[in-house]
């Protein structure tokens, strides 16, 4: 199992299963989220707050988070020891 990161409100995901972390503002992402909700492939981890990040997982599931994509990405990089020094 990969590393686990906190995505808000006590919710944790496996970093090894994340394909992308995207903003929910564009029309294609909104359609992706809607379709995932209809098919039961969406996991809502926002605790009733506004969705600020959409995590696309390996198994075609979508995880909705109330944290910004930059925040989640930063946490994933901290856990992995990666830096953007280049």
Order of alpha helices (4+ residues) and beta strands (2+ residues): beta-beta-beta-alpha-beta-beta-beta-alpha
